[in-house]
Each structure stands twice: as structure tokens, then as C-alpha cells.
Amino acid sequence: MAVVPWDSHLAVLDEVTWTALSLEPFVALQPGTGVRRLTDFGFASAGAAPHALVTARGVATVAGLVAAGIGVSAVPQAVLPLIGFQPLAVRALAEPTVTREICLLGRDSPPPAAQAFRRAVAEAFA
């Protein structure tokens, strides 16, 4: 998902492309994180590179910098609840669509707490 300031010209769009994001100052998570690998892949797949890259250590910091107008960003849909406290415009991100697979590994007969955790994760990512 693209996250942009409410007053950004990108906020009026239904969806945002990686190329459009590359034309704006971009707030990224630090190298080595899973989200950074996804954003780097998204830009590379679109044949684009982020402009004026600003790096942050956590998604809450990314959200704060975007809300302050420092730039725009891209985050997985699963982290939106972690940044919902900021006044941001969230738009679908396309061209290309970047996805990832999240897997849970465990025993055939997990204890009840593990079963409840598996249900909660499956519902959160459904």
C-alpha cells in the first residue's frame, strides 16, 4: 500500500504506481528489513528507483515522517494497523503488485494456545 500525506497530489488517486512514488521523496525502512526488501523489489520491478531516500528504523517512524510531509512510502497491508494513528492517505499500490507469502510452521497436534494463535494469524491475513 502507498502511504502519502493527506495533502499530496497522490492522495486523490485510487491507486498509485511505483513509478509515481519514485518521483517523490521516499521514506523507507532501513536496509535488511523485510519491508525494505519488498519496497526495493517493487521499485526494481517497475524499473524505477526511489528519489531522495530517507531511512527510518520502524514503521511508526515512517508513518510520522510521511504525515509530517517529509515524503511518501509503501508498506504491506498487514502493517496498516500499526500506522493508523497518523493522518495518512493510504492507496492501493500497483504496477507491479508486490506480494509475499507468510507461512506458519508447527506440529500436527499443536497445543490449544498454538491453535488459537494460528486462527488469529489466519484471520488477520485472510
N, C-alpha and C positions, 0 to 999 in steps of 0.2 A: 504494500500500500504506500502511496505517496503521501507524505505529510508536509503541509505548506502553511505559512501564515494565513490567517483569515483574509487579509487584505492583498494577498498575492493574486496576480493575474491568472495563475494556475487554479486558484480556488473556484473559479466559475466553471471549470471544465468538469465533465462527468468522469473522464479518465485522463491520466497523464502518461506520456511516454517517457522512456528512459532518456531519449534524446532531448526532450523538453527539460527534464531535470538537469541534464548535463550543462545547460545554458545558464543555470543559476548557481550561486554559491551553494555548495553541498555540505551538509553536516553528516559525517559518517561515524560509525563506531570504530574504535581503534583496531588496527590490523591484528589478525589472529582470532577474532571472534567469529562465531557462526554467521551472525547478521552481516558482518563486513564481507565475508566470503560471498554471501548472496548478493549484496549490492555490487561488489566488484564484478561478479558473474553477469549480473543484469546489464551493467554498463558495457562490458566487453561484448556480450551477445548482441547488443544494439549497435556496436561499432562506435561507441561514444566513450568519453571519459569525463569524470566529474570536474567541474570548474571551481577554482578557489576552494579546495577541500579544507574543511575544518574538522578536526577529530575530537571526539568525546569518549569518555570512559564507560558510559552507561546510557540505556535508552531514556531514562528520565532526564538526563542532561541534554541528550539530543532533542527531546521534546521542548525543554526550556529554551534552548538556543533557537529552535525553529519558531517558537511562539514569540521570542524577542525580535524576530525579523533578521536574524543572522544569516539564514539560508533556508534550504529545503532539505528533505531527507526521504528515505524509503525504509520501511520496516515490515517484518512479517505481520500478517493479520493477527497472529496469536499474541503479539505484544501490545496491541492497542489498549487493552485494559490497564496496562502499566503507564500509559501516557495520557489517559483520558482526562486527567486533572488539568491539562493545559488547553487553552483555547486555540485549537488547530483545525484546519480543514483537512480531512482525510479523503483521498480519492483513489479509485482503482488505478493500478499501475499496469500498463500494457506495452506491447511491442518491444521486447518479448515479455510474455508472462513467465515469471520465475516461481518455481515451486520447490518444495523439499518434502521428503518423506520422513516422518517421525515414527520410530518403532519402539515398542516395549518388549523387552525380553524377560522371560520368567519361567518358573516351573509349571508343570502340568497342573498341579493342585496347589495353587498359592493359598496362603492363609487369608482369612476374611479381610484384614486390613489391606492387603495387597490387591484383593479383588475389588474393593471399594476404590482404591487408587486407580486401578485400570479403568473402571467405569467412569470415574471423574475425568481422566485424561481423554478417553474416547469421546465423551460428551463435549469437552472443551474444544476438541479438534474436529468435530463432526462437520 
